[in-house]
Amino acid sequence: MTEVQSISDPNIISFPKIGWEFDIDPTAFTVFGLDIQWYGIIIVSGLLLAILYCFPNMKKFGIDTDRAVDAVIGGVIGGIIGARVYYVAFRWDEYRSDIKAILNTRNGGLAIYGGIIGSVLVGLLICKIRRVKMLPMLDICSIGFLIGQGIGRWGNFVNQEAFGTNTDSIFGMTGGRIQQTIINNTAYLDGEMYRNGVEISEKYAVHPCFLYESAWCLLGFAVLAFFSKRRKYDGQIMLMYMAWYGAERFIVEGLRTDSLMIGNMRVSQALSLIICIASIILQIIFHFRVKRDPEGYILYVDTDESKLLLSEAAESKSKSR
């Protein structure tokens, strides 16, 4: 492998073989003494873009946006809490002596799988209360997840985190904070990651795992958004999302050097494999069921119930004007 230049400035991020170099301070600006991090701004931007896509397209899935808005708000709150709880649970040794640090997410520490689990659980609970059909809601939200994940991963770029093992690839990256993390983090030198076979040196470039996942998620958004017009049954887009993201995360998680671990097992990698395989099996089952009985799988948007609810919602909005 080609050695990279030592970087003393922690804010410098470099892609040596491409010749790109960026100077990015993780702190975007300060308001009343509070540092606002780019990480949070990017996460929120991804969330807003996902919402901007989902709400105008909910009618195509037979969903009344007025009813769905409560589920979305609840899902966002549940997602943030779930992402933090998931992360802290698997790194409890780091937080047990400083409980206050659990609430500090400005510098990272949000796990995507925890966020998905939290948002789905809370969102579906509110869907039940507000009488919003769950499977169509999961379909449209799955497309939104890919937007949020594709954009949100750039928060890892700014923080110089979630990077992979050493690589000689043209996409290999390095940075002042990356090099400092490798040098100072005992998990890489003689701790948990080393014992699990992860060897890494600050002298070489590393895999930009954030870039791989961002590109895959944004491509997935385009694919699923296109296919959503051709879906055969409610829940199909959700299953496609599970397979699409699960396959990518299984591969990329194997490259990462900061995986949440249980013994020798990478938690997110094992979960990704289970999700991907389960999704593929279910898609095969439903494919043949729909083929045998196409009339038994009518999209919710085409049902009388959906048309009536959307008509009543449109009429209510017209009167309120």
Contacts in CASP RR format, 6 or more apart in sequence:
PFRMAT RR
TARGET T0000
AUTHOR 0000-0000-0000
METHOD contacts of the structure
MODEL  1
MTEVQSISDPNIISFPKIGWEFDIDPTAFTVFGLDIQWYGIIIVSGLLLA
ILYCFPNMKKFGIDTDRAVDAVIGGVIGGIIGARVYYVAFRWDEYRSDIK
AILNTRNGGLAIYGGIIGSVLVGLLICKIRRVKMLPMLDICSIGFLIGQG
IGRWGNFVNQEAFGTNTDSIFGMTGGRIQQTIINNTAYLDGEMYRNGVEI
SEKYAVHPCFLYESAWCLLGFAVLAFFSKRRKYDGQIMLMYMAWYGAERF
IVEGLRTDSLMIGNMRVSQALSLIICIASIILQIIFHFRVKRDPEGYILY
VDTDESKLLLSEAAESKSKSR
1 166 0 8 1.000
1 167 0 8 1.000
1 168 0 8 1.000
1 204 0 8 1.000
1 205 0 8 1.000
2 16 0 8 1.000
2 17 0 8 1.000
2 168 0 8 1.000
2 204 0 8 1.000
2 205 0 8 1.000
3 203 0 8 1.000
3 204 0 8 1.000
4 14 0 8 1.000
4 16 0 8 1.000
4 174 0 8 1.000
4 203 0 8 1.000
4 204 0 8 1.000
4 205 0 8 1.000
5 14 0 8 1.000
5 16 0 8 1.000
6 179 0 8 1.000
6 202 0 8 1.000
7 14 0 8 1.000
7 174 0 8 1.000
7 175 0 8 1.000
7 176 0 8 1.000
7 179 0 8 1.000
8 176 0 8 1.000
9 23 0 8 1.000
9 176 0 8 1.000
10 160 0 8 1.000
10 175 0 8 1.000
10 176 0 8 1.000
10 177 0 8 1.000
10 180 0 8 1.000
11 23 0 8 1.000
11 24 0 8 1.000
11 25 0 8 1.000
11 26 0 8 1.000
11 176 0 8 1.000
11 177 0 8 1.000
12 21 0 8 1.000
12 22 0 8 1.000
12 23 0 8 1.000
12 175 0 8 1.000
12 176 0 8 1.000
13 21 0 8 1.000
13 22 0 8 1.000
13 23 0 8 1.000
13 24 0 8 1.000
13 157 0 8 1.000
13 160 0 8 1.000
13 173 0 8 1.000
13 174 0 8 1.000
13 175 0 8 1.000
13 176 0 8 1.000
13 178 0 8 1.000
14 20 0 8 1.000
14 21 0 8 1.000
14 22 0 8 1.000
14 173 0 8 1.000
14 174 0 8 1.000
14 175 0 8 1.000
15 21 0 8 1.000
15 171 0 8 1.000
15 172 0 8 1.000
15 173 0 8 1.000
15 205 0 8 1.000
15 208 0 8 1.000
16 172 0 8 1.000
16 173 0 8 1.000
16 174 0 8 1.000
16 205 0 8 1.000
17 169 0 8 1.000
17 170 0 8 1.000
17 171 0 8 1.000
17 172 0 8 1.000
17 205 0 8 1.000
18 170 0 8 1.000
18 171 0 8 1.000
24 38 0 8 1.000
24 158 0 8 1.000
25 38 0 8 1.000
26 37 0 8 1.000
26 38 0 8 1.000
26 39 0 8 1.000
26 107 0 8 1.000
26 158 0 8 1.000
26 159 0 8 1.000
27 35 0 8 1.000
27 36 0 8 1.000
27 37 0 8 1.000
27 38 0 8 1.000
28 36 0 8 1.000
28 37 0 8 1.000
28 38 0 8 1.000
28 41 0 8 1.000
29 36 0 8 1.000
30 36 0 8 1.000
35 106 0 8 1.000
36 106 0 8 1.000
37 106 0 8 1.000
37 107 0 8 1.000
37 158 0 8 1.000
38 155 0 8 1.000
38 158 0 8 1.000
38 159 0 8 1.000
39 106 0 8 1.000
39 107 0 8 1.000
39 108 0 8 1.000
39 155 0 8 1.000
39 156 0 8 1.000
39 158 0 8 1.000
39 159 0 8 1.000
40 106 0 8 1.000
40 155 0 8 1.000
42 151 0 8 1.000
42 152 0 8 1.000
42 154 0 8 1.000
42 155 0 8 1.000
42 158 0 8 1.000
43 110 0 8 1.000
43 152 0 8 1.000
43 155 0 8 1.000
45 151 0 8 1.000
45 152 0 8 1.000
46 147 0 8 1.000
46 148 0 8 1.000
46 150 0 8 1.000
46 151 0 8 1.000
46 152 0 8 1.000
47 76 0 8 1.000
47 148 0 8 1.000
49 147 0 8 1.000
49 148 0 8 1.000
49 151 0 8 1.000
50 144 0 8 1.000
50 145 0 8 1.000
50 147 0 8 1.000
50 148 0 8 1.000
51 72 0 8 1.000
53 143 0 8 1.000
53 144 0 8 1.000
53 147 0 8 1.000
53 225 0 8 1.000
54 72 0 8 1.000
54 140 0 8 1.000
54 141 0 8 1.000
54 143 0 8 1.000
54 144 0 8 1.000
55 65 0 8 1.000
55 68 0 8 1.000
55 69 0 8 1.000
55 72 0 8 1.000
57 140 0 8 1.000
57 143 0 8 1.000
58 64 0 8 1.000
58 65 0 8 1.000
58 68 0 8 1.000
58 140 0 8 1.000
59 65 0 8 1.000
59 301 0 8 1.000
59 310 0 8 1.000
60 140 0 8 1.000
60 228 0 8 1.000
60 229 0 8 1.000
60 301 0 8 1.000
61 136 0 8 1.000
61 137 0 8 1.000
61 139 0 8 1.000
61 140 0 8 1.000
61 228 0 8 1.000
61 234 0 8 1.000
61 300 0 8 1.000
61 301 0 8 1.000
62 133 0 8 1.000
62 136 0 8 1.000
62 300 0 8 1.000
62 301 0 8 1.000
62 306 0 8 1.000
62 309 0 8 1.000
62 310 0 8 1.000
63 132 0 8 1.000
63 133 0 8 1.000
63 136 0 8 1.000
63 137 0 8 1.000
63 140 0 8 1.000
63 306 0 8 1.000
64 132 0 8 1.000
64 309 0 8 1.000
64 310 0 8 1.000
64 313 0 8 1.000
65 313 0 8 1.000
66 313 0 8 1.000
66 316 0 8 1.000
66 317 0 8 1.000
67 130 0 8 1.000
67 131 0 8 1.000
67 132 0 8 1.000
67 309 0 8 1.000
67 313 0 8 1.000
68 127 0 8 1.000
68 130 0 8 1.000
68 132 0 8 1.000
68 137 0 8 1.000
70 126 0 8 1.000
70 129 0 8 1.000
70 130 0 8 1.000
71 123 0 8 1.000
71 124 0 8 1.000
71 126 0 8 1.000
71 127 0 8 1.000
71 130 0 8 1.000
71 132 0 8 1.000
71 137 0 8 1.000
72 123 0 8 1.000
72 141 0 8 1.000
74 119 0 8 1.000
74 122 0 8 1.000
74 123 0 8 1.000
74 126 0 8 1.000
75 118 0 8 1.000
75 119 0 8 1.000
75 120 0 8 1.000
75 122 0 8 1.000
75 123 0 8 1.000
75 126 0 8 1.000
76 119 0 8 1.000
77 122 0 8 1.000
78 115 0 8 1.000
78 118 0 8 1.000
78 119 0 8 1.000
78 121 0 8 1.000
78 122 0 8 1.000
78 123 0 8 1.000
79 114 0 8 1.000
79 115 0 8 1.000
79 116 0 8 1.000
79 117 0 8 1.000
79 118 0 8 1.000
79 119 0 8 1.000
79 122 0 8 1.000
80 105 0 8 1.000
80 110 0 8 1.000
80 115 0 8 1.000
81 118 0 8 1.000
82 111 0 8 1.000
82 114 0 8 1.000
82 115 0 8 1.000
82 117 0 8 1.000
82 118 0 8 1.000
82 119 0 8 1.000
83 109 0 8 1.000
83 110 0 8 1.000
83 111 0 8 1.000
83 112 0 8 1.000
83 114 0 8 1.000
83 115 0 8 1.000
83 118 0 8 1.000
84 102 0 8 1.000
84 105 0 8 1.000
84 109 0 8 1.000
84 110 0 8 1.000
84 111 0 8 1.000
85 114 0 8 1.000
86 111 0 8 1.000
86 113 0 8 1.000
86 114 0 8 1.000
86 115 0 8 1.000
86 117 0 8 1.000
86 260 0 8 1.000
87 109 0 8 1.000
87 110 0 8 1.000
87 111 0 8 1.000
87 114 0 8 1.000
87 260 0 8 1.000
88 95 0 8 1.000
88 102 0 8 1.000
90 111 0 8 1.000
90 260 0 8 1.000
90 261 0 8 1.000
90 262 0 8 1.000
90 267 0 8 1.000
91 260 0 8 1.000
95 101 0 8 1.000
95 102 0 8 1.000
107 159 0 8 1.000
108 159 0 8 1.000
108 161 0 8 1.000
111 260 0 8 1.000
111 268 0 8 1.000
112 149 0 8 1.000
113 268 0 8 1.000
113 271 0 8 1.000
116 145 0 8 1.000
119 141 0 8 1.000
120 138 0 8 1.000
123 137 0 8 1.000
124 134 0 8 1.000
124 137 0 8 1.000
124 138 0 8 1.000
126 132 0 8 1.000
127 133 0 8 1.000
127 134 0 8 1.000
127 137 0 8 1.000
128 134 0 8 1.000
133 234 0 8 1.000
133 300 0 8 1.000
133 306 0 8 1.000
135 234 0 8 1.000
135 235 0 8 1.000
135 238 0 8 1.000
135 300 0 8 1.000
136 234 0 8 1.000
136 235 0 8 1.000
136 299 0 8 1.000
136 300 0 8 1.000
136 301 0 8 1.000
138 235 0 8 1.000
138 237 0 8 1.000
138 238 0 8 1.000
139 228 0 8 1.000
139 231 0 8 1.000
139 234 0 8 1.000
139 235 0 8 1.000
139 236 0 8 1.000
139 237 0 8 1.000
139 238 0 8 1.000
140 228 0 8 1.000
140 237 0 8 1.000
142 224 0 8 1.000
142 237 0 8 1.000
142 238 0 8 1.000
142 240 0 8 1.000
142 241 0 8 1.000
142 242 0 8 1.000
143 221 0 8 1.000
143 224 0 8 1.000
143 225 0 8 1.000
143 228 0 8 1.000
143 237 0 8 1.000
143 241 0 8 1.000
144 221 0 8 1.000
145 241 0 8 1.000
145 245 0 8 1.000
146 217 0 8 1.000
146 218 0 8 1.000
146 220 0 8 1.000
146 221 0 8 1.000
146 224 0 8 1.000
146 241 0 8 1.000
146 244 0 8 1.000
146 245 0 8 1.000
147 217 0 8 1.000
147 218 0 8 1.000
147 221 0 8 1.000
148 217 0 8 1.000
149 213 0 8 1.000
149 214 0 8 1.000
149 217 0 8 1.000
149 245 0 8 1.000
150 213 0 8 1.000
150 214 0 8 1.000
150 217 0 8 1.000
150 218 0 8 1.000
150 221 0 8 1.000
151 214 0 8 1.000
152 214 0 8 1.000
153 162 0 8 1.000
153 210 0 8 1.000
153 211 0 8 1.000
153 213 0 8 1.000
153 214 0 8 1.000
153 217 0 8 1.000
154 210 0 8 1.000
154 214 0 8 1.000
155 210 0 8 1.000
156 162 0 8 1.000
156 209 0 8 1.000
156 210 0 8 1.000
157 208 0 8 1.000
157 210 0 8 1.000
157 211 0 8 1.000
159 177 0 8 1.000
160 175 0 8 1.000
160 176 0 8 1.000
160 177 0 8 1.000
160 178 0 8 1.000
160 181 0 8 1.000
161 181 0 8 1.000
161 258 0 8 1.000
162 209 0 8 1.000
162 210 0 8 1.000
162 256 0 8 1.000
162 258 0 8 1.000
163 173 0 8 1.000
163 178 0 8 1.000
163 206 0 8 1.000
163 207 0 8 1.000
163 208 0 8 1.000
163 209 0 8 1.000
163 210 0 8 1.000
163 256 0 8 1.000
163 257 0 8 1.000
163 258 0 8 1.000
164 200 0 8 1.000
164 206 0 8 1.000
164 207 0 8 1.000
164 208 0 8 1.000
164 209 0 8 1.000
164 255 0 8 1.000
164 256 0 8 1.000
164 257 0 8 1.000
165 198 0 8 1.000
165 199 0 8 1.000
165 200 0 8 1.000
165 206 0 8 1.000
165 207 0 8 1.000
165 255 0 8 1.000
165 257 0 8 1.000
166 200 0 8 1.000
166 201 0 8 1.000
166 204 0 8 1.000
166 205 0 8 1.000
166 206 0 8 1.000
167 204 0 8 1.000
167 205 0 8 1.000
167 206 0 8 1.000
167 207 0 8 1.000
168 204 0 8 1.000
168 205 0 8 1.000
169 205 0 8 1.000
169 207 0 8 1.000
171 207 0 8 1.000
171 208 0 8 1.000
171 211 0 8 1.000
172 205 0 8 1.000
172 206 0 8 1.000
172 207 0 8 1.000
172 208 0 8 1.000
173 205 0 8 1.000
173 206 0 8 1.000
173 208 0 8 1.000
173 211 0 8 1.000
174 202 0 8 1.000
174 204 0 8 1.000
174 205 0 8 1.000
174 206 0 8 1.000
178 202 0 8 1.000
178 206 0 8 1.000
179 202 0 8 1.000
181 188 0 8 1.000
182 188 0 8 1.000
182 200 0 8 1.000
182 201 0 8 1.000
182 202 0 8 1.000
183 202 0 8 1.000
187 193 0 8 1.000
187 194 0 8 1.000
188 194 0 8 1.000
188 198 0 8 1.000
188 200 0 8 1.000
188 257 0 8 1.000
192 261 0 8 1.000
193 200 0 8 1.000
193 257 0 8 1.000
193 258 0 8 1.000
193 259 0 8 1.000
196 261 0 8 1.000
196 263 0 8 1.000
196 264 0 8 1.000
198 257 0 8 1.000
200 206 0 8 1.000
200 257 0 8 1.000
206 257 0 8 1.000
207 255 0 8 1.000
207 256 0 8 1.000
209 252 0 8 1.000
209 255 0 8 1.000
209 256 0 8 1.000
212 248 0 8 1.000
212 252 0 8 1.000
212 255 0 8 1.000
213 248 0 8 1.000
213 249 0 8 1.000
213 252 0 8 1.000
216 244 0 8 1.000
216 245 0 8 1.000
216 248 0 8 1.000
216 252 0 8 1.000
217 245 0 8 1.000
217 248 0 8 1.000
220 244 0 8 1.000
223 244 0 8 1.000
224 237 0 8 1.000
224 240 0 8 1.000
224 241 0 8 1.000
224 244 0 8 1.000
227 237 0 8 1.000
227 240 0 8 1.000
228 237 0 8 1.000
231 237 0 8 1.000
231 299 0 8 1.000
232 286 0 8 1.000
232 290 0 8 1.000
232 294 0 8 1.000
232 297 0 8 1.000
233 286 0 8 1.000
233 290 0 8 1.000
233 297 0 8 1.000
233 299 0 8 1.000
234 299 0 8 1.000
234 300 0 8 1.000
236 283 0 8 1.000
236 286 0 8 1.000
239 279 0 8 1.000
239 282 0 8 1.000
239 283 0 8 1.000
239 286 0 8 1.000
240 279 0 8 1.000
240 283 0 8 1.000
242 275 0 8 1.000
242 276 0 8 1.000
242 278 0 8 1.000
242 279 0 8 1.000
243 275 0 8 1.000
243 276 0 8 1.000
243 279 0 8 1.000
243 280 0 8 1.000
243 283 0 8 1.000
245 272 0 8 1.000
245 275 0 8 1.000
246 272 0 8 1.000
246 273 0 8 1.000
246 275 0 8 1.000
246 276 0 8 1.000
246 279 0 8 1.000
247 272 0 8 1.000
247 276 0 8 1.000
249 268 0 8 1.000
249 269 0 8 1.000
249 272 0 8 1.000
250 269 0 8 1.000
250 272 0 8 1.000
250 273 0 8 1.000
250 276 0 8 1.000
253 259 0 8 1.000
253 266 0 8 1.000
253 268 0 8 1.000
253 269 0 8 1.000
253 272 0 8 1.000
254 266 0 8 1.000
254 269 0 8 1.000
256 266 0 8 1.000
259 266 0 8 1.000
259 267 0 8 1.000
259 268 0 8 1.000
259 269 0 8 1.000
260 266 0 8 1.000
260 267 0 8 1.000
260 268 0 8 1.000
261 267 0 8 1.000
286 297 0 8 1.000
289 297 0 8 1.000
290 297 0 8 1.000
300 306 0 8 1.000
END
